[in-house]
Amino acid sequence: MKLVSKVAIVTGAGAGIGRATSLLFAREGAKVVAVDVASDGIQTLVRESHAAGGTAEAMVADVSSAADVEQCVQKTLGRFGRIDILFNNAGIVVPGKIHEISEADWDRSMDVNVKSMYLMCRGVVPLFRKQGSGVILNTSSAVVLRTVADRAVYTAAKGAVLSLTRSMALDYVKDGIRVNCLCPGTVDTPSFHRRLASLGGDVATVRKQFEARQPMGRLGTPEEIAEAALYLVSDAAAFVTGGVFPIDGGLSL
């Protein structure tokens, strides 16, 4: 197992990429703190992890709230005594061109997609510096490598994630902290299914349109993204920091 004795916080763990990654980390020996704004998904995840012999704890928190993030970090320390891995995966997609996006939606997108990472990193970096090690993995998006229409604020937010990742990687490399980011393409998740339904029309037809823009002709799976995440947080990637990893079926080509 690749993460034995490691303590990992995963945000946005209730579904999709966060869920698949939490389950994989637990199978690989990590003690996982599964964080989500809603409780149902992470409670189910914890039961499945325990049934498979893994260790996971559910923690309900709004990662765009400084108070919630501080409580999350302190509860993790109280339960496990340390933190080794932070996977900043929580995020939302707000569609639209600039003139269509309300100020409230802009602020919400930036809060969930960017501010949350600032808060979580601010919470764990002092711990990582003190222990001389730690890994941070951030979820950006393939849209920062290949622009798509009607995603102005989402692209801006995920571009900020990419830049933040590189800046932190350089700032903390001497402290033994590695920071990388994943850039997933279109992944077959519950949130993607909700977006399909919101577009109107025949869902199967719209899905085929998304698949057609993928050079591989299919969507990614949460499990495929989870495997990439596992590599980047494991010791196998000990020489990797500041990296930007498209996991997108060729979409960014």
C-alpha positions in Angstrom: 0.0 0.0 0.0 1.3 3.5 -0.9 -0.1 5.7 1.8 0.3 3.6 5.0 0.3 5.8 8.1 -0.5 9.0 6.1 -3.3 11.3 7.2 -5.1 12.9 4.2 -7.8 15.6 4.1 -9.9 15.4 0.9 -12.4 18.3 0.2 -15.4 17.8 -2.0 -15.4 14.2 -0.9 -19.1 13.5 -1.1 -19.2 12.6 -4.8 -17.3 12.3 -8.0 -13.6 12.7 -8.0 -13.4 13.5 -4.3 -15.3 10.3 -3.4 -13.3 8.1 -5.7 -10.1 9.5 -4.4 -11.0 9.2 -0.7 -11.9 5.6 -1.2 -8.7 4.9 -3.0 -6.5 6.7 -0.5 -8.2 4.7 2.3 -7.6 1.4 0.4 -3.9 2.4 0.1 -3.6 2.8 3.9 -4.3 6.5 4.5 -6.4 7.8 7.3 -8.8 9.9 5.3 -10.8 12.9 6.6 -13.6 13.3 4.0 -14.8 16.9 3.9 -18.0 18.1 2.2 -20.6 20.7 2.7 -23.3 18.0 2.8 -23.3 15.0 5.1 -25.0 12.2 3.1 -22.3 11.4 0.6 -19.4 11.4 3.1 -21.3 9.3 5.6 -21.9 6.7 3.0 -18.2 6.9 2.0 -17.1 6.3 5.5 -19.2 3.2 5.8 -17.8 1.8 2.6 -14.2 2.6 3.6 -14.7 0.8 7.0 -16.3 -2.2 5.3 -13.3 -2.5 3.1 -10.9 -2.3 6.0 -9.9 1.3 5.6 -10.0 4.3 7.9 -12.1 7.4 7.1 -13.8 10.1 9.1 -16.7 12.3 7.8 -16.4 16.1 8.4 -19.1 18.5 7.3 -17.6 21.9 6.5 -17.9 24.8 4.2 -14.4 25.2 3.0 -15.0 28.8 1.9 -15.5 29.6 5.6 -12.4 30.4 7.6 -14.0 29.2 10.8 -15.1 25.9 9.3 -11.6 25.3 7.8 -9.9 26.1 11.2 -12.3 23.6 12.9 -11.5 21.0 10.2 -7.8 21.3 10.7 -8.0 21.2 14.5 -10.4 18.2 14.5 -8.1 16.3 12.2 -5.2 17.0 14.5 -7.2 16.0 17.5 -8.2 12.7 15.9 -5.0 11.7 14.2 -2.3 13.9 15.6 -0.9 15.0 12.2 -1.7 15.8 8.6 0.4 14.7 5.7 -1.8 15.2 2.6 -4.2 17.9 1.5 -6.3 17.3 -1.6 -8.1 20.6 -2.4 -10.8 19.2 -4.7 -14.0 21.1 -3.7 -15.3 23.1 -6.6 -18.3 24.3 -8.5 -19.1 25.1 -12.2 -20.8 28.4 -12.8 -21.6 28.7 -16.5 -22.0 31.8 -18.6 -20.2 34.6 -20.4 -19.1 37.7 -18.3 -22.2 39.8 -19.1 -24.4 36.9 -18.0 -22.7 36.2 -14.6 -24.1 38.0 -11.5 -21.8 39.4 -8.9 -23.2 36.9 -6.4 -22.3 34.0 -8.7 -18.9 35.4 -9.4 -18.2 35.7 -5.7 -19.5 32.2 -5.0 -17.4 30.7 -7.7 -14.2 32.4 -6.4 -15.0 31.5 -2.8 -15.5 27.8 -3.5 -12.9 27.3 -6.2 -10.1 29.6 -5.0 -10.6 31.0 -1.5 -11.2 27.6 -0.1 -7.7 26.5 -1.3 -6.2 29.6 0.3 -7.9 28.8 3.6 -7.1 25.1 3.6 -3.4 25.7 2.6 -3.1 28.5 5.2 -4.3 26.0 7.7 -1.9 23.1 6.9 1.2 24.8 5.6 2.5 25.8 9.1 2.1 22.2 10.2 3.9 20.9 7.1 6.7 23.4 7.6 7.1 22.3 11.2 7.2 18.6 10.4 9.4 19.2 7.3 7.1 17.4 4.9 3.7 17.5 3.3 1.9 17.2 0.0 -0.8 19.5 -1.4 -2.7 18.6 -4.5 -5.2 21.1 -6.1 -7.9 20.4 -8.7 -7.8 22.9 -11.5 -9.3 22.0 -14.9 -8.5 21.3 -18.5 -10.3 24.6 -19.4 -7.2 26.5 -18.3 -5.2 24.7 -21.0 -7.9 24.8 -23.7 -10.5 27.5 -23.4 -14.2 26.5 -23.9 -17.2 28.8 -24.4 -19.5 30.0 -21.6 -17.2 29.3 -18.7 -15.7 32.7 -18.0 -15.7 32.7 -14.2 -15.0 29.0 -13.9 -11.9 29.5 -16.2 -10.8 32.5 -14.3 -11.1 30.6 -11.0 -9.3 27.5 -12.2 -6.6 29.6 -13.8 -6.0 31.1 -10.4 -5.7 27.6 -8.9 -3.0 26.7 -11.4 -1.1 29.9 -10.7 -1.5 29.5 -6.9 -0.2 25.9 -7.2 3.0 27.0 -9.0 3.6 29.9 -6.6 3.2 27.7 -3.6 5.4 25.0 -5.0 8.3 27.5 -5.3 7.7 29.2 -2.0 7.7 26.0 0.0 10.0 23.6 -1.8 12.8 24.2 0.7 10.4 23.2 3.5 9.9 19.7 2.1 6.4 20.6 0.8 5.3 19.5 -2.7 2.4 21.2 -4.5 0.9 20.1 -7.7 -2.4 20.4 -9.6 -4.6 18.1 -11.7 -6.4 19.5 -14.7 -9.3 17.0 -15.4 -11.3 17.1 -18.5 -14.9 16.2 -18.7 -15.5 13.5 -16.1 -18.6 11.4 -15.6 -19.7 12.6 -12.2 -23.1 13.4 -10.5 -22.4 17.1 -11.0 -21.8 16.6 -14.7 -25.2 14.7 -14.9 -26.8 17.7 -13.2 -25.3 20.1 -15.7 -26.5 18.0 -18.6 -30.0 18.1 -17.2 -29.9 21.8 -16.7 -29.0 22.4 -20.4 -32.4 21.2 -21.6 -33.1 19.0 -24.6 -32.4 15.3 -24.8 -29.8 14.4 -22.2 -28.4 11.5 -24.3 -27.9 13.8 -27.3 -26.2 16.5 -25.2 -23.9 13.9 -23.6 -22.9 12.7 -27.0 -21.9 16.2 -27.9 -19.6 16.4 -24.9 -18.1 13.0 -25.8 -17.6 14.1 -29.4 -15.3 16.9 -28.4 -13.0 14.4 -26.6 -10.2 13.1 -28.8 -10.7 9.7 -27.1 -14.4 9.9 -27.8 -15.4 9.3 -24.2 -15.6 10.9 -20.8 -13.2 10.3 -18.0 -14.1 8.4 -14.9 -13.6 9.6 -11.3 -11.5 6.5 -10.7 -9.1 7.5 -13.4 -8.6 10.9 -11.8 -8.2 9.3 -8.4 -5.3 7.1 -9.7 -3.5 10.2 -10.9 -4.1 11.9 -7.5 -2.7 8.8 -5.7 0.5 9.0 -7.7 1.0 12.7 -7.0 0.5 12.4 -3.3 2.6 9.3 -2.9 6.3 8.9 -2.4 6.5 7.7 -6.0 6.2 11.4 -7.0 8.9 12.6 -4.5 10.7 14.5 -7.3 7.5 16.2 -8.6 6.4 19.7 -7.6 4.8 22.6 -9.4 3.4 20.2 -11.9 0.3 20.8 -14.0 -1.2 17.4 -15.0 -3.9 17.3 -17.7 -6.0 14.1 -17.2 -8.4 14.9 -20.0 -8.4 12.3 -22.8 -6.6 14.7 -25.0 -9.0 17.6 -24.7 -6.2 20.1 -24.1 -4.2 19.1 -27.2 
